């Protein structure tokens, strides 16, 4: 998250230059949600339990959709 913020600050007018940082952040968030789902014994990262939501990451559905649209 910090490297993404630094990149966005340095590339105010070209945020697309930070796509690699954004992808790494979303991959990290995806892993976080998957690990939490496994530890909680749920089948999917899309459950509605608020305890599975991270304040540092977008909601799980947003993370999944972004990663699907940015292979």
PDB file with SEQRES, HELIX, SHEET and CRYST1 records, atoms N, CA, C and O in Angstrom:
SEQRES   1 A   71  UNK UNK UNK UNK UNK UNK UNK UNK UNK UNK UNK UNK UNK          
SEQRES   2 A   71  UNK UNK UNK UNK UNK UNK UNK UNK UNK UNK UNK UNK UNK          
SEQRES   3 A   71  UNK UNK UNK UNK UNK UNK UNK UNK UNK UNK UNK UNK UNK          
SEQRES   4 A   71  UNK UNK UNK UNK UNK UNK UNK UNK UNK UNK UNK UNK UNK          
SEQRES   5 A   71  UNK UNK UNK UNK UNK UNK UNK UNK UNK UNK UNK UNK UNK          
SEQRES   6 A   71  UNK UNK UNK UNK UNK UNK                                      
HELIX    1 AA1 UNK A    2  UNK A   10  1                                   9    
HELIX    2 AA2 UNK A   15  UNK A   18  5                                   4    
HELIX    3 AA3 UNK A   19  UNK A   40  1                                  22    
HELIX    4 AA4 UNK A   50  UNK A   52  5                                   3    
HELIX    5 AA5 UNK A   60  UNK A   69  1                                  10    
CRYST1    1.000    1.000    1.000  90.00  90.00  90.00 P 1           1          
ATOM      1  N   UNK A   1       0.825  -1.185   0.000  1.00  0.00           N  
ATOM      2  CA  UNK A   1       0.000   0.000   0.000  1.00  0.00           C  
ATOM      3  C   UNK A   1       0.875   1.256   0.000  1.00  0.00           C  
ATOM      4  O   UNK A   1       0.565   2.236  -0.677  1.00  0.00           O  
ATOM      5  N   UNK A   2       1.951   1.218   0.752  1.00  0.00           N  
ATOM      6  CA  UNK A   2       2.828   2.391   0.818  1.00  0.00           C  
ATOM      7  C   UNK A   2       3.510   2.654  -0.519  1.00  0.00           C  
ATOM      8  O   UNK A   2       3.624   3.804  -0.945  1.00  0.00           O  
ATOM      9  N   UNK A   3       3.965   1.594  -1.182  1.00  0.00           N  
ATOM     10  CA  UNK A   3       4.619   1.792  -2.476  1.00  0.00           C  
ATOM     11  C   UNK A   3       3.625   2.289  -3.520  1.00  0.00           C  
ATOM     12  O   UNK A   3       3.988   3.062  -4.406  1.00  0.00           O  
ATOM     13  N   UNK A   4       2.369   1.845  -3.419  1.00  0.00           N  
ATOM     14  CA  UNK A   4       1.336   2.334  -4.324  1.00  0.00           C  
ATOM     15  C   UNK A   4       1.100   3.823  -4.089  1.00  0.00           C  
ATOM     16  O   UNK A   4       1.026   4.599  -5.041  1.00  0.00           O  
ATOM     17  N   UNK A   5       0.982   4.221  -2.833  1.00  0.00           N  
ATOM     18  CA  UNK A   5       0.765   5.632  -2.509  1.00  0.00           C  
ATOM     19  C   UNK A   5       1.923   6.495  -2.987  1.00  0.00           C  
ATOM     20  O   UNK A   5       1.707   7.582  -3.523  1.00  0.00           O  
ATOM     21  N   UNK A   6       3.140   6.024  -2.799  1.00  0.00           N  
ATOM     22  CA  UNK A   6       4.315   6.757  -3.264  1.00  0.00           C  
ATOM     23  C   UNK A   6       4.289   6.908  -4.779  1.00  0.00           C  
ATOM     24  O   UNK A   6       4.558   7.984  -5.313  1.00  0.00           O  
ATOM     25  N   UNK A   7       3.964   5.821  -5.460  1.00  0.00           N  
ATOM     26  CA  UNK A   7       3.899   5.851  -6.919  1.00  0.00           C  
ATOM     27  C   UNK A   7       2.820   6.822  -7.390  1.00  0.00           C  
ATOM     28  O   UNK A   7       3.054   7.620  -8.298  1.00  0.00           O  
ATOM     29  N   UNK A   8       1.645   6.757  -6.778  1.00  0.00           N  
ATOM     30  CA  UNK A   8       0.558   7.662  -7.181  1.00  0.00           C  
ATOM     31  C   UNK A   8       0.926   9.120  -6.926  1.00  0.00           C  
ATOM     32  O   UNK A   8       0.576   9.996  -7.716  1.00  0.00           O  
ATOM     33  N   UNK A   9       1.620   9.378  -5.840  1.00  0.00           N  
ATOM     34  CA  UNK A   9       2.049  10.748  -5.547  1.00  0.00           C  
ATOM     35  C   UNK A   9       3.047  11.236  -6.595  1.00  0.00           C  
ATOM     36  O   UNK A   9       3.013  12.398  -7.002  1.00  0.00           O  
ATOM     37  N   UNK A  10       3.929  10.350  -7.024  1.00  0.00           N  
ATOM     38  CA  UNK A  10       4.952  10.723  -8.001  1.00  0.00           C  
ATOM     39  C   UNK A  10       4.399  10.798  -9.418  1.00  0.00           C  
ATOM     40  O   UNK A  10       4.989  11.445 -10.283  1.00  0.00           O  
ATOM     41  N   UNK A  11       3.273  10.142  -9.660  1.00  0.00           N  
ATOM     42  CA  UNK A  11       2.699  10.081 -11.010  1.00  0.00           C  
ATOM     43  C   UNK A  11       1.265  10.590 -11.022  1.00  0.00           C  
ATOM     44  O   UNK A  11       0.360   9.937 -11.541  1.00  0.00           O  
ATOM     45  N   UNK A  12       1.081  11.758 -10.446  1.00  0.00           N  
ATOM     46  CA  UNK A  12      -0.253  12.338 -10.315  1.00  0.00           C  
ATOM     47  C   UNK A  12      -1.013  12.354 -11.640  1.00  0.00           C  
ATOM     48  O   UNK A  12      -2.215  12.089 -11.668  1.00  0.00           O  
ATOM     49  N   UNK A  13      -0.341  12.654 -12.705  1.00  0.00           N  
ATOM     50  CA  UNK A  13      -1.013  12.795 -13.991  1.00  0.00           C  
ATOM     51  C   UNK A  13      -0.911  11.539 -14.856  1.00  0.00           C  
ATOM     52  O   UNK A  13      -1.388  11.530 -15.991  1.00  0.00           O  
ATOM     53  N   UNK A  14      -0.296  10.485 -14.331  1.00  0.00           N  
ATOM     54  CA  UNK A  14      -0.171   9.220 -15.060  1.00  0.00           C  
ATOM     55  C   UNK A  14      -0.341   8.039 -14.102  1.00  0.00           C  
ATOM     56  O   UNK A  14       0.591   7.255 -13.920  1.00  0.00           O  
ATOM     57  N   UNK A  15      -1.524   7.902 -13.487  1.00  0.00           N  
ATOM     58  CA  UNK A  15      -1.710   6.835 -12.502  1.00  0.00           C  
ATOM     59  C   UNK A  15      -1.564   5.434 -13.080  1.00  0.00           C  
ATOM     60  O   UNK A  15      -1.324   4.482 -12.337  1.00  0.00           O  
ATOM     61  N   UNK A  16      -1.706   5.296 -14.394  1.00  0.00           N  
ATOM     62  CA  UNK A  16      -1.539   3.978 -15.021  1.00  0.00           C  
ATOM     63  C   UNK A  16      -0.123   3.436 -14.829  1.00  0.00           C  
ATOM     64  O   UNK A  16       0.097   2.230 -14.937  1.00  0.00           O  
ATOM     65  N   UNK A  17       0.830   4.310 -14.546  1.00  0.00           N  
ATOM     66  CA  UNK A  17       2.201   3.864 -14.278  1.00  0.00           C  
ATOM     67  C   UNK A  17       2.297   3.076 -12.970  1.00  0.00           C  
ATOM     68  O   UNK A  17       3.320   2.449 -12.695  1.00  0.00           O  
ATOM     69  N   UNK A  18       1.255   3.106 -12.181  1.00  0.00           N  
ATOM     70  CA  UNK A  18       1.250   2.418 -10.883  1.00  0.00           C  
ATOM     71  C   UNK A  18       0.458   1.120 -10.909  1.00  0.00           C  
ATOM     72  O   UNK A  18       0.202   0.535  -9.857  1.00  0.00           O  
ATOM     73  N   UNK A  19       0.070   0.665 -12.077  1.00  0.00           N  
ATOM     74  CA  UNK A  19      -0.746  -0.546 -12.182  1.00  0.00           C  
ATOM     75  C   UNK A  19      -0.082  -1.763 -11.554  1.00  0.00           C  
ATOM     76  O   UNK A  19      -0.768  -2.589 -10.951  1.00  0.00           O  
ATOM     77  N   UNK A  20       1.219  -1.894 -11.677  1.00  0.00           N  
ATOM     78  CA  UNK A  20       1.912  -3.050 -11.090  1.00  0.00           C  
ATOM     79  C   UNK A  20       1.798  -3.026  -9.563  1.00  0.00           C  
ATOM     80  O   UNK A  20       1.628  -4.071  -8.935  1.00  0.00           O  
ATOM     81  N   UNK A  21       1.890  -1.847  -8.976  1.00  0.00           N  
ATOM     82  CA  UNK A  21       1.740  -1.724  -7.522  1.00  0.00           C  
ATOM     83  C   UNK A  21       0.311  -2.067  -7.105  1.00  0.00           C  
ATOM     84  O   UNK A  21       0.089  -2.754  -6.108  1.00  0.00           O  
ATOM     85  N   UNK A  22      -0.643  -1.582  -7.877  1.00  0.00           N  
ATOM     86  CA  UNK A  22      -2.047  -1.841  -7.581  1.00  0.00           C  
ATOM     87  C   UNK A  22      -2.356  -3.327  -7.693  1.00  0.00           C  
ATOM     88  O   UNK A  22      -3.083  -3.875  -6.865  1.00  0.00           O  
ATOM     89  N   UNK A  23      -1.811  -3.981  -8.710  1.00  0.00           N  
ATOM     90  CA  UNK A  23      -2.040  -5.416  -8.880  1.00  0.00           C  
ATOM     91  C   UNK A  23      -1.469  -6.194  -7.696  1.00  0.00           C  
ATOM     92  O   UNK A  23      -2.116  -7.115  -7.198  1.00  0.00           O  
ATOM     93  N   UNK A  24      -0.272  -5.840  -7.240  1.00  0.00           N  
ATOM     94  CA  UNK A  24       0.314  -6.529  -6.091  1.00  0.00           C  
ATOM     95  C   UNK A  24      -0.543  -6.338  -4.836  1.00  0.00           C  
ATOM     96  O   UNK A  24      -0.716  -7.272  -4.053  1.00  0.00           O  
ATOM     97  N   UNK A  25      -1.072  -5.142  -4.648  1.00  0.00           N  
ATOM     98  CA  UNK A  25      -1.936  -4.880  -3.502  1.00  0.00           C  
ATOM     99  C   UNK A  25      -3.188  -5.746  -3.576  1.00  0.00           C  
ATOM    100  O   UNK A  25      -3.575  -6.360  -2.581  1.00  0.00           O  
ATOM    101  N   UNK A  26      -3.823  -5.802  -4.740  1.00  0.00           N  
ATOM    102  CA  UNK A  26      -5.043  -6.595  -4.889  1.00  0.00           C  
ATOM    103  C   UNK A  26      -4.746  -8.085  -4.735  1.00  0.00           C  
ATOM    104  O   UNK A  26      -5.570  -8.817  -4.187  1.00  0.00           O  
ATOM    105  N   UNK A  27      -3.597  -8.546  -5.204  1.00  0.00           N  
ATOM    106  CA  UNK A  27      -3.234  -9.948  -5.012  1.00  0.00           C  
ATOM    107  C   UNK A  27      -3.043 -10.249  -3.525  1.00  0.00           C  
ATOM    108  O   UNK A  27      -3.452 -11.304  -3.041  1.00  0.00           O  
ATOM    109  N   UNK A  28      -2.433  -9.333  -2.822  1.00  0.00           N  
ATOM    110  CA  UNK A  28      -2.241  -9.487  -1.382  1.00  0.00           C  
ATOM    111  C   UNK A  28      -3.599  -9.524  -0.675  1.00  0.00           C  
ATOM    112  O   UNK A  28      -3.812 -10.356   0.207  1.00  0.00           O  
ATOM    113  N   UNK A  29      -4.497  -8.648  -1.045  1.00  0.00           N  
ATOM    114  CA  UNK A  29      -5.831  -8.618  -0.444  1.00  0.00           C  
ATOM    115  C   UNK A  29      -6.582  -9.917  -0.740  1.00  0.00           C  
ATOM    116  O   UNK A  29      -7.263 -10.458   0.131  1.00  0.00           O  
ATOM    117  N   UNK A  30      -6.455 -10.408  -1.955  1.00  0.00           N  
ATOM    118  CA  UNK A  30      -7.115 -11.657  -2.330  1.00  0.00           C  
ATOM    119  C   UNK A  30      -6.612 -12.802  -1.456  1.00  0.00           C  
ATOM    120  O   UNK A  30      -7.399 -13.607  -0.959  1.00  0.00           O  
ATOM    121  N   UNK A  31      -5.308 -12.867  -1.276  1.00  0.00           N  
ATOM    122  CA  UNK A  31      -4.732 -13.921  -0.431  1.00  0.00           C  
ATOM    123  C   UNK A  31      -5.210 -13.772   1.007  1.00  0.00           C  
ATOM    124  O   UNK A  31      -5.529 -14.768   1.656  1.00  0.00           O  
ATOM    125  N   UNK A  32      -5.262 -12.562   1.507  1.00  0.00           N  
ATOM    126  CA  UNK A  32      -5.749 -12.314   2.856  1.00  0.00           C  
ATOM    127  C   UNK A  32      -7.163 -12.856   3.021  1.00  0.00           C  
ATOM    128  O   UNK A  32      -7.447 -13.570   3.983  1.00  0.00           O  
ATOM    129  N   UNK A  33      -8.046 -12.522   2.090  1.00  0.00           N  
ATOM    130  CA  UNK A  33      -9.433 -12.972   2.174  1.00  0.00           C  
ATOM    131  C   UNK A  33      -9.533 -14.490   2.040  1.00  0.00           C  
ATOM    132  O   UNK A  33     -10.336 -15.118   2.730  1.00  0.00           O  
ATOM    133  N   UNK A  34      -8.727 -15.087   1.160  1.00  0.00           N  
ATOM    134  CA  UNK A  34      -8.746 -16.539   1.007  1.00  0.00           C  
ATOM    135  C   UNK A  34      -8.272 -17.214   2.290  1.00  0.00           C  
ATOM    136  O   UNK A  34      -8.884 -18.181   2.744  1.00  0.00           O  
ATOM    137  N   UNK A  35      -7.192 -16.714   2.872  1.00  0.00           N  
ATOM    138  CA  UNK A  35      -6.680 -17.293   4.117  1.00  0.00           C  
ATOM    139  C   UNK A  35      -7.705 -17.167   5.239  1.00  0.00           C  
ATOM    140  O   UNK A  35      -7.901 -18.104   6.013  1.00  0.00           O  
ATOM    141  N   UNK A  36      -8.347 -16.032   5.326  1.00  0.00           N  
ATOM    142  CA  UNK A  36      -9.362 -15.841   6.370  1.00  0.00           C  
ATOM    143  C   UNK A  36     -10.531 -16.790   6.165  1.00  0.00           C  
ATOM    144  O   UNK A  36     -11.043 -17.359   7.129  1.00  0.00           O  
ATOM    145  N   UNK A  37     -10.957 -16.967   4.921  1.00  0.00           N  
ATOM    146  CA  UNK A  37     -12.064 -17.873   4.624  1.00  0.00           C  
ATOM    147  C   UNK A  37     -11.693 -19.299   5.011  1.00  0.00           C  
ATOM    148  O   UNK A  37     -12.507 -20.021   5.588  1.00  0.00           O  
ATOM    149  N   UNK A  38     -10.473 -19.704   4.698  1.00  0.00           N  
ATOM    150  CA  UNK A  38     -10.021 -21.052   5.054  1.00  0.00           C  
ATOM    151  C   UNK A  38      -9.953 -21.221   6.570  1.00  0.00           C  
ATOM    152  O   UNK A  38     -10.360 -22.257   7.096  1.00  0.00           O  
ATOM    153  N   UNK A  39      -9.456 -20.236   7.259  1.00  0.00           N  
ATOM    154  CA  UNK A  39      -9.328 -20.314   8.715  1.00  0.00           C  
ATOM    155  C   UNK A  39     -10.682 -20.287   9.415  1.00  0.00           C  
ATOM    156  O   UNK A  39     -10.835 -20.826  10.511  1.00  0.00           O  
ATOM    157  N   UNK A  40     -11.658 -19.657   8.776  1.00  0.00           N  
ATOM    158  CA  UNK A  40     -12.998 -19.586   9.365  1.00  0.00           C  
ATOM    159  C   UNK A  40     -13.869 -20.752   8.930  1.00  0.00           C  
ATOM    160  O   UNK A  40     -15.007 -20.875   9.381  1.00  0.00           O  
ATOM    161  N   UNK A  41     -13.349 -21.610   8.059  1.00  0.00           N  
ATOM    162  CA  UNK A  41     -14.099 -22.766   7.613  1.00  0.00           C  
ATOM    163  C   UNK A  41     -15.207 -22.436   6.634  1.00  0.00           C  
ATOM    164  O   UNK A  41     -16.152 -23.210   6.483  1.00  0.00           O  
ATOM    165  N   UNK A  42     -15.105 -21.289   5.964  1.00  0.00           N  
ATOM    166  CA  UNK A  42     -16.116 -20.944   4.969  1.00  0.00           C  
ATOM    167  C   UNK A  42     -15.632 -21.383   3.601  1.00  0.00           C  
ATOM    168  O   UNK A  42     -14.439 -21.592   3.381  1.00  0.00           O  
ATOM    169  N   UNK A  43     -16.566 -21.516   2.703  1.00  0.00           N  
ATOM    170  CA  UNK A  43     -16.233 -22.017   1.375  1.00  0.00           C  
ATOM    171  C   UNK A  43     -15.815 -20.929   0.412  1.00  0.00           C  
ATOM    172  O   UNK A  43     -15.192 -21.226  -0.607  1.00  0.00           O  
ATOM    173  N   UNK A  44     -16.130 -19.697   0.696  1.00  0.00           N  
ATOM    174  CA  UNK A  44     -15.896 -18.637  -0.273  1.00  0.00           C  
ATOM    175  C   UNK A  44     -15.425 -17.370   0.413  1.00  0.00           C  
ATOM    176  O   UNK A  44     -15.729 -17.130   1.582  1.00  0.00           O  
ATOM    177  N   UNK A  45     -14.686 -16.567  -0.321  1.00  0.00           N  
ATOM    178  CA  UNK A  45     -14.263 -15.264   0.200  1.00  0.00           C  
ATOM    179  C   UNK A  45     -15.389 -14.247   0.068  1.00  0.00           C  
ATOM    180  O   UNK A  45     -15.240 -13.103   0.497  1.00  0.00           O  
ATOM    181  N   UNK A  46     -16.505 -14.645  -0.516  1.00  0.00           N  
ATOM    182  CA  UNK A  46     -17.609 -13.722  -0.746  1.00  0.00           C  
ATOM    183  C   UNK A  46     -18.648 -13.739   0.360  1.00  0.00           C  
ATOM    184  O   UNK A  46     -19.717 -13.150   0.197  1.00  0.00           O  
ATOM    185  N   UNK A  47     -18.368 -14.400   1.490  1.00  0.00           N  
ATOM    186  CA  UNK A  47     -19.388 -14.411   2.529  1.00  0.00           C  
ATOM    187  C   UNK A  47     -19.553 -13.006   3.077  1.00  0.00           C  
ATOM    188  O   UNK A  47     -18.706 -12.139   2.864  1.00  0.00           O  
ATOM    189  N   UNK A  48     -20.645 -12.793   3.779  1.00  0.00           N  
ATOM    190  CA  UNK A  48     -20.964 -11.434   4.209  1.00  0.00           C  
ATOM    191  C   UNK A  48     -20.508 -11.135   5.626  1.00  0.00           C  
ATOM    192  O   UNK A  48     -20.859 -10.084   6.162  1.00  0.00           O  
ATOM    193  N   UNK A  49     -19.747 -12.011   6.249  1.00  0.00           N  
ATOM    194  CA  UNK A  49     -19.240 -11.753   7.590  1.00  0.00           C  
ATOM    195  C   UNK A  49     -18.391 -10.495   7.603  1.00  0.00           C  
ATOM    196  O   UNK A  49     -17.425 -10.389   6.848  1.00  0.00           O  
ATOM    197  N   UNK A  50     -18.738  -9.554   8.442  1.00  0.00           N  
ATOM    198  CA  UNK A  50     -17.970  -8.313   8.524  1.00  0.00           C  
ATOM    199  C   UNK A  50     -16.562  -8.553   9.049  1.00  0.00           C  
ATOM    200  O   UNK A  50     -15.656  -7.772   8.760  1.00  0.00           O  
ATOM    201  N   UNK A  51     -16.364  -9.626   9.819  1.00  0.00           N  
ATOM    202  CA  UNK A  51     -15.023  -9.889  10.353  1.00  0.00           C  
ATOM    203  C   UNK A  51     -14.053 -10.288   9.257  1.00  0.00           C  
ATOM    204  O   UNK A  51     -12.841 -10.262   9.473  1.00  0.00           O  
ATOM    205  N   UNK A  52     -14.556 -10.657   8.085  1.00  0.00           N  
ATOM    206  CA  UNK A  52     -13.685 -11.042   6.976  1.00  0.00           C  
ATOM    207  C   UNK A  52     -13.300  -9.859   6.098  1.00  0.00           C  
ATOM    208  O   UNK A  52     -12.554 -10.029   5.134  1.00  0.00           O  
ATOM    209  N   UNK A  53     -13.788  -8.677   6.408  1.00  0.00           N  
ATOM    210  CA  UNK A  53     -13.486  -7.487   5.625  1.00  0.00           C  
ATOM    211  C   UNK A  53     -12.272  -6.791   6.225  1.00  0.00           C  
ATOM    212  O   UNK A  53     -12.163  -6.650   7.443  1.00  0.00           O  
ATOM    213  N   UNK A  54     -11.364  -6.360   5.361  1.00  0.00           N  
ATOM    214  CA  UNK A  54     -10.181  -5.632   5.804  1.00  0.00           C  
ATOM    215  C   UNK A  54     -10.379  -4.144   5.554  1.00  0.00           C  
ATOM    216  O   UNK A  54     -10.905  -3.751   4.513  1.00  0.00           O  
ATOM    217  N   UNK A  55      -9.964  -3.323   6.498  1.00  0.00           N  
ATOM    218  CA  UNK A  55     -10.053  -1.880   6.293  1.00  0.00           C  
ATOM    219  C   UNK A  55      -8.978  -1.393   5.333  1.00  0.00           C  
ATOM    220  O   UNK A  55      -9.079  -0.285   4.804  1.00  0.00           O  
ATOM    221  N   UNK A  56      -7.948  -2.208   5.099  1.00  0.00           N  
ATOM    222  CA  UNK A  56      -6.861  -1.821   4.202  1.00  0.00           C  
ATOM    223  C   UNK A  56      -7.115  -2.267   2.760  1.00  0.00           C  
ATOM    224  O   UNK A  56      -6.398  -1.859   1.846  1.00  0.00           O  
ATOM    225  N   UNK A  57      -8.128  -3.097   2.561  1.00  0.00           N  
ATOM    226  CA  UNK A  57      -8.419  -3.641   1.231  1.00  0.00           C  
ATOM    227  C   UNK A  57      -9.851  -3.328   0.829  1.00  0.00           C  
ATOM    228  O   UNK A  57     -10.723  -3.159   1.681  1.00  0.00           O  
ATOM    229  N   UNK A  58     -10.085  -3.253  -0.477  1.00  0.00           N  
ATOM    230  CA  UNK A  58     -11.471  -3.149  -0.923  1.00  0.00           C  
ATOM    231  C   UNK A  58     -12.237  -4.413  -0.533  1.00  0.00           C  
ATOM    232  O   UNK A  58     -11.634  -5.416  -0.151  1.00  0.00           O  
ATOM    233  N   UNK A  59     -13.546  -4.363  -0.628  1.00  0.00           N  
ATOM    234  CA  UNK A  59     -14.357  -5.535  -0.316  1.00  0.00           C  
ATOM    235  C   UNK A  59     -13.934  -6.705  -1.200  1.00  0.00           C  
ATOM    236  O   UNK A  59     -13.473  -6.494  -2.321  1.00  0.00           O  
ATOM    237  N   UNK A  60     -14.085  -7.938  -0.709  1.00  0.00           N  
ATOM    238  CA  UNK A  60     -13.643  -9.113  -1.468  1.00  0.00           C  
ATOM    239  C   UNK A  60     -14.176  -9.170  -2.901  1.00  0.00           C  
ATOM    240  O   UNK A  60     -13.433  -9.528  -3.815  1.00  0.00           O  
ATOM    241  N   UNK A  61     -15.436  -8.829  -3.111  1.00  0.00           N  
ATOM    242  CA  UNK A  61     -16.009  -8.878  -4.465  1.00  0.00           C  
ATOM    243  C   UNK A  61     -15.306  -7.897  -5.398  1.00  0.00           C  
ATOM    244  O   UNK A  61     -15.112  -8.184  -6.579  1.00  0.00           O  
ATOM    245  N   UNK A  62     -14.930  -6.753  -4.870  1.00  0.00           N  
ATOM    246  CA  UNK A  62     -14.232  -5.742  -5.672  1.00  0.00           C  
ATOM    247  C   UNK A  62     -12.846  -6.253  -6.049  1.00  0.00           C  
ATOM    248  O   UNK A  62     -12.405  -6.090  -7.187  1.00  0.00           O  
ATOM    249  N   UNK A  63     -12.165  -6.870  -5.091  1.00  0.00           N  
ATOM    250  CA  UNK A  63     -10.830  -7.424  -5.334  1.00  0.00           C  
ATOM    251  C   UNK A  63     -10.904  -8.492  -6.414  1.00  0.00           C  
ATOM    252  O   UNK A  63     -10.116  -8.473  -7.360  1.00  0.00           O  
ATOM    253  N   UNK A  64     -11.851  -9.429  -6.282  1.00  0.00           N  
ATOM    254  CA  UNK A  64     -11.995 -10.500  -7.257  1.00  0.00           C  
ATOM    255  C   UNK A  64     -12.292  -9.950  -8.650  1.00  0.00           C  
ATOM    256  O   UNK A  64     -11.703 -10.393  -9.637  1.00  0.00           O  
ATOM    257  N   UNK A  65     -13.201  -8.989  -8.725  1.00  0.00           N  
ATOM    258  CA  UNK A  65     -13.581  -8.413 -10.027  1.00  0.00           C  
ATOM    259  C   UNK A  65     -12.399  -7.697 -10.660  1.00  0.00           C  
ATOM    260  O   UNK A  65     -12.163  -7.836 -11.860  1.00  0.00           O  
ATOM    261  N   UNK A  66     -11.648  -6.925  -9.862  1.00  0.00           N  
ATOM    262  CA  UNK A  66     -10.511  -6.192 -10.409  1.00  0.00           C  
ATOM    263  C   UNK A  66      -9.471  -7.164 -10.947  1.00  0.00           C  
ATOM    264  O   UNK A  66      -8.959  -6.975 -12.050  1.00  0.00           O  
ATOM    265  N   UNK A  67      -9.153  -8.208 -10.174  1.00  0.00           N  
ATOM    266  CA  UNK A  67      -8.156  -9.174 -10.620  1.00  0.00           C  
ATOM    267  C   UNK A  67      -8.624  -9.932 -11.867  1.00  0.00           C  
ATOM    268  O   UNK A  67      -7.814 -10.257 -12.735  1.00  0.00           O  
ATOM    269  N   UNK A  68      -9.897 -10.206 -11.954  1.00  0.00           N  
ATOM    270  CA  UNK A  68     -10.442 -10.873 -13.140  1.00  0.00           C  
ATOM    271  C   UNK A  68     -10.307  -9.984 -14.369  1.00  0.00           C  
ATOM    272  O   UNK A  68     -10.034 -10.473 -15.465  1.00  0.00           O  
ATOM    273  N   UNK A  69     -10.495  -8.690 -14.193  1.00  0.00           N  
ATOM    274  CA  UNK A  69     -10.433  -7.745 -15.310  1.00  0.00           C  
ATOM    275  C   UNK A  69      -9.025  -7.263 -15.644  1.00  0.00           C  
ATOM    276  O   UNK A  69      -8.818  -6.577 -16.645  1.00  0.00           O  
ATOM    277  N   UNK A  70      -8.057  -7.627 -14.800  1.00  0.00           N  
ATOM    278  CA  UNK A  70      -6.658  -7.212 -15.006  1.00  0.00           C  
ATOM    279  C   UNK A  70      -5.729  -8.417 -14.846  1.00  0.00           C  
ATOM    280  O   UNK A  70      -4.977  -8.504 -13.876  1.00  0.00           O  
ATOM    281  N   UNK A  71      -5.786  -9.344 -15.806  1.00  0.00           N  
ATOM    282  CA  UNK A  71      -4.973 -10.572 -15.692  1.00  0.00           C  
ATOM    283  C   UNK A  71      -3.474 -10.321 -15.772  1.00  0.00           C  
ATOM    284  O   UNK A  71      -2.685 -11.262 -15.690  1.00  0.00           O  
TER     285      UNK A  71                                                      
END                                                                             
